[in-house]
């Protein structure tokens, strides 16, 4: 099993939620989905943003790979 950085996963979740919400806004403007579905995706996007804030608070910001392997990273 591959270990996944929780902050990176939370960031990916928020990015996906934002993508889906943007797509849903376009669908709503065309009349393809009801307002309830748009609202549901907006709530999910809010949950993902809240989750990212909590995850960063608990785990801190992730160390970018380029910093980790550049020799500039010094573990605390």
N, CA, C and O atoms as a Tinker XYZ file with bonds, in Angstrom:
   304  protein
     1  N      0.838000   -1.173000    0.000000    73     2
     2  CA     0.000000    0.000000    0.000000    64     1     3
     3  C      0.887000    1.241000    0.000000    63     2     4     5
     4  O      1.886000    1.296000    0.717000    81     3
     5  N      0.523000    2.226000   -0.796000    73     3     6
     6  CA     1.281000    3.467000   -0.896000    64     5     7
     7  C      0.715000    4.470000    0.098000    63     6     8     9
     8  O     -0.494000    4.694000    0.146000    81     7
     9  N      1.592000    5.069000    0.889000    73     7    10
    10  CA     1.157000    6.086000    1.851000    64     9    11
    11  C      0.849000    7.380000    1.106000    63    10    12    13
    12  O      1.615000    7.809000    0.244000    81    11
    13  N     -0.264000    7.986000    1.443000    73    11    14
    14  CA    -0.674000    9.237000    0.809000    64    13    15
    15  C     -0.595000   10.346000    1.853000    63    14    16    17
    16  O     -1.112000   10.210000    2.961000    81    15
    17  N      0.053000   11.433000    1.487000    73    15    18
    18  CA     0.132000   12.593000    2.372000    64    17    19
    19  C     -1.275000   13.149000    2.559000    63    18    20    21
    20  O     -1.928000   13.498000    1.575000    81    19
    21  N     -1.758000   13.239000    3.796000    73    19    22
    22  CA    -3.142000   13.674000    4.023000    64    21    23
    23  C     -3.430000   15.086000    3.511000    63    22    24    25
    24  O     -4.534000   15.354000    3.040000    81    23
    25  N     -2.460000   15.984000    3.597000    73    23    26
    26  CA    -2.690000   17.347000    3.117000    64    25    27
    27  C     -2.797000   17.352000    1.598000    63    26    28    29
    28  O     -3.658000   18.029000    1.037000    81    27
    29  N     -1.935000   16.608000    0.937000    73    27    30
    30  CA    -2.007000   16.518000   -0.522000    64    29    31
    31  C     -3.333000   15.915000   -0.965000    63    30    32    33
    32  O     -3.917000   16.347000   -1.959000    81    31
    33  N     -3.801000   14.929000   -0.233000    73    31    34
    34  CA    -5.091000   14.315000   -0.563000    64    33    35
    35  C     -6.225000   15.310000   -0.365000    63    34    36    37
    36  O     -7.137000   15.383000   -1.188000    81    35
    37  N     -6.176000   16.074000    0.716000    73    35    38
    38  CA    -7.216000   17.079000    0.970000    64    37    39
    39  C     -7.187000   18.161000   -0.103000    63    38    40    41
    40  O     -8.237000   18.647000   -0.524000    81    39
    41  N     -5.985000   18.544000   -0.549000    73    39    42
    42  CA    -5.867000   19.526000   -1.628000    64    41    43
    43  C     -6.475000   18.977000   -2.920000    63    42    44    45
    44  O     -7.187000   19.687000   -3.631000    81    43
    45  N     -6.192000   17.724000   -3.212000    73    43    46
    46  CA    -6.743000   17.094000   -4.413000    64    45    47
    47  C     -8.264000   17.001000   -4.331000    63    46    48    49
    48  O     -8.959000   17.201000   -5.328000    81    47
    49  N     -8.779000   16.697000   -3.138000    73    47    50
    50  CA   -10.228000   16.623000   -2.965000    64    49    51
    51  C    -10.880000   17.974000   -3.224000    63    50    52    53
    52  O    -11.917000   18.052000   -3.882000    81    51
    53  N    -10.267000   19.041000   -2.705000    73    51    54
    54  CA   -10.824000   20.375000   -2.918000    64    53    55
    55  C    -10.750000   20.760000   -4.391000    63    54    56    57
    56  O    -11.695000   21.336000   -4.932000    81    55
    57  N     -9.653000   20.451000   -5.030000    73    55    58
    58  CA    -9.512000   20.759000   -6.460000    64    57    59
    59  C    -10.601000   20.057000   -7.268000    63    58    60    61
    60  O    -11.193000   20.655000   -8.166000    81    59
    61  N    -10.864000   18.799000   -6.953000    73    59    62
    62  CA   -11.906000   18.040000   -7.650000    64    61    63
    63  C    -13.293000   18.622000   -7.354000    63    62    64    65
    64  O    -14.126000   18.730000   -8.254000    81    63
    65  N    -13.538000   18.993000   -6.103000    73    63    66
    66  CA   -14.834000   19.575000   -5.741000    64    65    67
    67  C    -15.055000   20.896000   -6.476000    63    66    68    69
    68  O    -16.163000   21.177000   -6.935000    81    67
    69  N    -14.003000   21.702000   -6.587000    73    67    70
    70  CA   -14.120000   22.967000   -7.311000    64    69    71
    71  C    -14.378000   22.724000   -8.802000    63    70    72    73
    72  O    -15.161000   23.437000   -9.431000    81    71
    73  N    -13.720000   21.724000   -9.348000    73    71    74
    74  CA   -13.925000   21.373000  -10.765000    64    73    75
    75  C    -15.372000   20.939000  -11.004000    63    74    76    77
    76  O    -16.007000   21.376000  -11.963000    81    75
    77  N    -15.881000   20.088000  -10.137000    73    75    78
    78  CA   -17.248000   19.610000  -10.295000    64    77    79
    79  C    -18.260000   20.735000  -10.116000    63    78    80    81
    80  O    -19.264000   20.784000  -10.827000    81    79
    81  N    -18.003000   21.645000   -9.169000    73    79    82
    82  CA   -18.914000   22.758000   -8.948000    64    81    83
    83  C    -18.924000   23.690000  -10.166000    63    82    84    85
    84  O    -19.985000   24.140000  -10.598000    81    83
    85  N    -17.768000   23.971000  -10.704000    73    83    86
    86  CA   -17.691000   24.837000  -11.893000    64    85    87
    87  C    -18.469000   24.212000  -13.057000    63    86    88    89
    88  O    -19.207000   24.898000  -13.764000    81    87
    89  N    -18.294000   22.926000  -13.239000    73    87    90
    90  CA   -19.010000   22.219000  -14.298000    64    89    91
    91  C    -20.524000   22.272000  -14.036000    63    90    92    93
    92  O    -21.317000   22.467000  -14.957000    81    91
    93  N    -20.899000   22.098000  -12.785000    73    91    94
    94  CA   -22.325000   22.133000  -12.434000    64    93    95
    95  C    -22.911000   23.525000  -12.670000    63    94    96    97
    96  O    -24.068000   23.638000  -13.076000    81    95
    97  N    -22.142000   24.580000  -12.427000    73    95    98
    98  CA   -22.623000   25.938000  -12.700000    64    97    99
    99  C    -22.965000   26.088000  -14.187000    63    98   100   101
   100  O    -23.987000   26.673000  -14.545000    81    99
   101  N    -22.092000   25.548000  -15.041000    73    99   102
   102  CA   -22.347000   25.608000  -16.484000    64   101   103
   103  C    -23.599000   24.815000  -16.836000    63   102   104   105
   104  O    -24.424000   25.267000  -17.630000    81   103
   105  N    -23.738000   23.630000  -16.243000    73   103   106
   106  CA   -24.916000   22.805000  -16.503000    64   105   107
   107  C    -26.192000   23.500000  -16.021000    63   106   108   109
   108  O    -27.224000   23.442000  -16.690000    81   107
   109  N    -26.119000   24.152000  -14.868000    73   107   110
   110  CA   -27.270000   24.848000  -14.325000    64   109   111
   111  C    -27.695000   26.002000  -15.242000    63   110   112   113
   112  O    -28.885000   26.206000  -15.481000    81   111
   113  N    -26.727000   26.742000  -15.744000    73   111   114
   114  CA   -27.029000   27.860000  -16.655000    64   113   115
   115  C    -27.749000   27.380000  -17.912000    63   114   116   117
   116  O    -28.593000   28.086000  -18.465000    81   115
   117  N    -27.402000   26.163000  -18.359000    73   115   118
   118  CA   -28.055000   25.583000  -19.541000    64   117   119
   119  C    -29.392000   24.941000  -19.192000    63   118   120   121
   120  O    -30.155000   24.573000  -20.086000    81   119
   121  N    -29.678000   24.805000  -17.913000    73   119   122
   122  CA   -30.922000   24.168000  -17.497000    64   121   123
   123  C    -30.832000   22.652000  -17.446000    63   122   124   125
   124  O    -31.859000   21.974000  -17.421000    81   123
   125  N    -29.610000   22.105000  -17.431000    73   123   126
   126  CA   -29.419000   20.657000  -17.437000    64   125   127
   127  C    -29.540000   20.014000  -16.055000    63   126   128   129
   128  O    -29.818000   18.819000  -15.949000    81   127
   129  N    -29.332000   20.799000  -14.999000    73   127   130
   130  CA   -29.451000   20.261000  -13.641000    64   129   131
   131  C    -30.280000   21.228000  -12.793000    63   130   132   133
   132  O    -30.320000   22.425000  -13.078000    81   131
   133  N    -30.934000   20.721000  -11.764000    73   131   134
   134  CA   -31.733000   21.596000  -10.899000    64   133   135
   135  C    -30.850000   22.361000   -9.907000    63   134   136   137
   136  O    -29.696000   22.000000   -9.675000    81   135
   137  N    -31.409000   23.410000   -9.335000    73   135   138
   138  CA   -30.714000   24.234000   -8.344000    64   137   139
   139  C    -30.278000   23.398000   -7.142000    63   138   140   141
   140  O    -29.230000   23.663000   -6.554000    81   139
   141  N    -31.066000   22.401000   -6.777000    73   139   142
   142  CA   -30.738000   21.553000   -5.630000    64   141   143
   143  C    -29.403000   20.841000   -5.834000    63   142   144   145
   144  O    -28.611000   20.717000   -4.899000    81   143
   145  N    -29.158000   20.374000   -7.057000    73   143   146
   146  CA   -27.888000   19.687000   -7.342000    64   145   147
   147  C    -26.715000   20.671000   -7.272000    63   146   148   149
   148  O    -25.651000   20.339000   -6.751000    81   147
   149  N    -26.915000   21.861000   -7.791000    73   147   150
   150  CA   -25.867000   22.884000   -7.717000    64   149   151
   151  C    -25.562000   23.209000   -6.253000    63   150   152   153
   152  O    -24.399000   23.329000   -5.870000    81   151
   153  N    -26.597000   23.349000   -5.448000    73   151   154
   154  CA   -26.416000   23.637000   -4.024000    64   153   155
   155  C    -25.689000   22.497000   -3.313000    63   154   156   157
   156  O    -24.843000   22.736000   -2.450000    81   155
   157  N    -26.020000   21.265000   -3.676000    73   155   158
   158  CA   -25.371000   20.105000   -3.071000    64   157   159
   159  C    -23.869000   20.117000   -3.364000    63   158   160   161
   160  O    -23.057000   19.870000   -2.472000    81   159
   161  N    -23.508000   20.400000   -4.599000    73   159   162
   162  CA   -22.089000   20.439000   -4.958000    64   161   163
   163  C    -21.376000   21.618000   -4.300000    63   162   164   165
   164  O    -20.188000   21.529000   -3.991000    81   163
   165  N    -22.086000   22.708000   -4.088000    73   163   166
   166  CA   -21.508000   23.837000   -3.367000    64   165   167
   167  C    -21.225000   23.450000   -1.915000    63   166   168   169
   168  O    -20.183000   23.809000   -1.366000    81   167
   169  N    -22.153000   22.718000   -1.293000    73   167   170
   170  CA   -21.924000   22.256000    0.084000    64   169   171
   171  C    -20.746000   21.292000    0.148000    63   170   172   173
   172  O    -19.950000   21.355000    1.085000    81   171
   173  N    -20.624000   20.413000   -0.821000    73   171   174
   174  CA   -19.496000   19.473000   -0.849000    64   173   175
   175  C    -18.168000   20.216000   -1.010000    63   174   176   177
   176  O    -17.157000   19.838000   -0.419000    81   175
   177  N    -18.188000   21.268000   -1.812000    73   175   178
   178  CA   -16.988000   22.086000   -1.999000    64   177   179
   179  C    -16.607000   22.764000   -0.676000    63   178   180   181
   180  O    -15.427000   22.864000   -0.341000    81   179
   181  N    -17.606000   23.223000    0.062000    73   179   182
   182  CA   -17.359000   23.843000    1.364000    64   181   183
   183  C    -16.781000   22.829000    2.347000    63   182   184   185
   184  O    -15.861000   23.146000    3.100000    81   183
   185  N    -17.317000   21.620000    2.339000    73   183   186
   186  CA   -16.809000   20.558000    3.218000    64   185   187
   187  C    -15.349000   20.254000    2.868000    63   186   188   189
   188  O    -14.522000   20.087000    3.765000    81   187
   189  N    -15.030000   20.181000    1.583000    73   187   190
   190  CA   -13.655000   19.897000    1.161000    64   189   191
   191  C    -12.705000   21.013000    1.601000    63   190   192   193
   192  O    -11.582000   20.738000    2.025000    81   191
   193  N    -13.144000   22.260000    1.504000    73   191   194
   194  CA   -12.313000   23.387000    1.943000    64   193   195
   195  C    -12.098000   23.340000    3.456000    63   194   196   197
   196  O    -10.990000   23.578000    3.939000    81   195
   197  N    -13.155000   23.035000    4.195000    73   195   198
   198  CA   -13.035000   22.910000    5.654000    64   197   199
   199  C    -12.093000   21.769000    6.025000    63   198   200   201
   200  O    -11.286000   21.895000    6.946000    81   199
   201  N    -12.200000   20.660000    5.306000    73   199   202
   202  CA   -11.336000   19.515000    5.557000    64   201   203
   203  C     -9.873000   19.878000    5.307000    63   202   204   205
   204  O     -8.997000   19.483000    6.076000    81   203
   205  N     -9.608000   20.618000    4.247000    73   203   206
   206  CA    -8.232000   21.028000    3.968000    64   205   207
   207  C     -7.708000   21.918000    5.096000    63   206   208   209
   208  O     -6.572000   21.746000    5.537000    81   207
   209  N     -8.516000   22.862000    5.567000    73   207   210
   210  CA    -8.078000   23.724000    6.672000    64   209   211
   211  C     -7.755000   22.902000    7.921000    63   210   212   213
   212  O     -6.740000   23.138000    8.577000    81   211
   213  N     -8.612000   21.946000    8.245000    73   211   214
   214  CA    -8.365000   21.098000    9.421000    64   213   215
   215  C     -7.116000   20.241000    9.229000    63   214   216   217
   216  O     -6.318000   20.084000   10.153000    81   215
   217  N     -6.953000   19.699000    8.048000    73   215   218
   218  CA    -5.814000   18.829000    7.774000    64   217   219
   219  C     -4.501000   19.598000    7.859000    63   218   220   221
   220  O     -3.523000   19.097000    8.414000    81   219
   221  N     -4.475000   20.813000    7.311000    73   219   222
   222  CA    -3.266000   21.639000    7.395000    64   221   223
   223  C     -2.975000   21.988000    8.851000    63   222   224   225
   224  O     -1.816000   22.015000    9.265000    81   223
   225  N     -4.017000   22.251000    9.624000    73   223   226
   226  CA    -3.833000   22.581000   11.036000    64   225   227
   227  C     -3.199000   21.412000   11.794000    63   226   228   229
   228  O     -2.343000   21.611000   12.656000    81   227
   229  N     -3.625000   20.204000   11.467000    73   227   230
   230  CA    -3.116000   19.015000   12.162000    64   229   231
   231  C     -1.736000   18.603000   11.650000    63   230   232   233
   232  O     -0.844000   18.314000   12.448000    81   231
   233  N     -1.551000   18.572000   10.329000    73   231   234
   234  CA    -0.336000   18.015000    9.743000    64   233   235
   235  C      0.654000   19.063000    9.248000    63   234   236   237
   236  O      1.805000   18.731000    8.964000    81   235
   237  N      0.234000   20.311000    9.140000    73   235   238
   238  CA     1.107000   21.338000    8.568000    64   237   239
   239  C      1.071000   21.262000    7.055000    63   238   240   241
   240  O      0.442000   20.378000    6.473000    81   239
   241  N      1.752000   22.197000    6.435000    73   239   242
   242  CA     1.796000   22.217000    4.975000    64   241   243
   243  C      2.703000   21.108000    4.465000    63   242   244   245
   244  O      3.712000   20.797000    5.097000    81   243
   245  N      2.356000   20.504000    3.325000    73   243   246
   246  CA     3.231000   19.467000    2.773000    64   245   247
   247  C      4.530000   20.084000    2.255000    63   246   248   249
   248  O      4.561000   21.251000    1.862000    81   247
   249  N      5.575000   19.306000    2.260000    73   247   250
   250  CA     6.859000   19.758000    1.739000    64   249   251
   251  C      6.891000   19.427000    0.255000    63   250   252   253
   252  O      6.788000   18.257000   -0.115000    81   251
   253  N      7.030000   20.437000   -0.602000    73   251   254
   254  CA     7.064000   20.145000   -2.042000    64   253   255
   255  C      8.226000   19.215000   -2.374000    63   254   256   257
   256  O      9.297000   19.320000   -1.777000    81   255
   257  N      8.021000   18.320000   -3.310000    73   255   258
   258  CA     9.057000   17.353000   -3.677000    64   257   259
   259  C     10.358000   18.032000   -4.068000    63   258   260   261
   260  O     11.440000   17.553000   -3.728000    81   259
   261  N     10.256000   19.166000   -4.794000    73   259   262
   262  CA    11.486000   19.820000   -5.232000    64   261   263
   263  C     12.300000   20.328000   -4.040000    63   262   264   265
   264  O     13.529000   20.319000   -4.097000    81   263
   265  N     11.651000   20.766000   -2.974000    73   263   266
   266  CA    12.375000   21.209000   -1.779000    64   265   267
   267  C     12.913000   20.013000   -1.002000    63   266   268   269
   268  O     14.016000   20.047000   -0.455000    81   267
   269  N     12.110000   18.960000   -0.969000    73   267   270
   270  CA    12.502000   17.771000   -0.212000    64   269   271
   271  C     13.779000   17.159000   -0.778000    63   270   272   273
   272  O     14.632000   16.699000   -0.019000    81   271
   273  N     13.916000   17.150000   -2.072000    73   271   274
   274  CA    15.057000   16.471000   -2.706000    64   273   275
   275  C     16.165000   17.425000   -3.135000    63   274   276   277
   276  O     17.170000   16.983000   -3.692000    81   275
   277  N     16.003000   18.726000   -2.889000    73   275   278
   278  CA    17.010000   19.670000   -3.343000    64   277   279
   279  C     18.173000   19.802000   -2.375000    63   278   280   281
   280  O     19.190000   20.412000   -2.706000    81   279
   281  N     18.035000   19.242000   -1.194000    73   279   282
   282  CA    19.084000   19.416000   -0.186000    64   281   283
   283  C     18.777000   20.604000    0.713000    63   282   284   285
   284  O     19.480000   20.829000    1.698000    81   283
   285  N     17.727000   21.376000    0.387000    73   283   286
   286  CA    17.361000   22.528000    1.204000    64   285   287
   287  C     16.435000   22.152000    2.341000    63   286   288   289
   288  O     16.228000   22.948000    3.257000    81   287
   289  N     15.880000   20.965000    2.302000    73   287   290
   290  CA    14.944000   20.536000    3.339000    64   289   291
   291  C     15.718000   20.001000    4.532000    63   290   292   293
   292  O     16.582000   19.134000    4.401000    81   291
   293  N     15.388000   20.537000    5.693000    73   291   294
   294  CA    15.984000   20.065000    6.923000    64   293   295
   295  C     14.860000   19.651000    7.867000    63   294   296   297
   296  O     14.108000   20.499000    8.349000    81   295
   297  N     14.742000   18.356000    8.133000    73   295   298
   298  CA    13.670000   17.926000    9.024000    64   297   299
   299  C     13.820000   18.577000   10.391000    63   298   300   301
   300  O     14.930000   18.820000   10.865000    81   299
   301  N     12.658000   18.860000   11.025000    73   299   302
   302  CA    12.657000   19.527000   12.325000    64   301   303
   303  C     13.095000   18.702000   13.447000    63   302   304
   304  O     13.130000   19.173000   14.584000    81   303
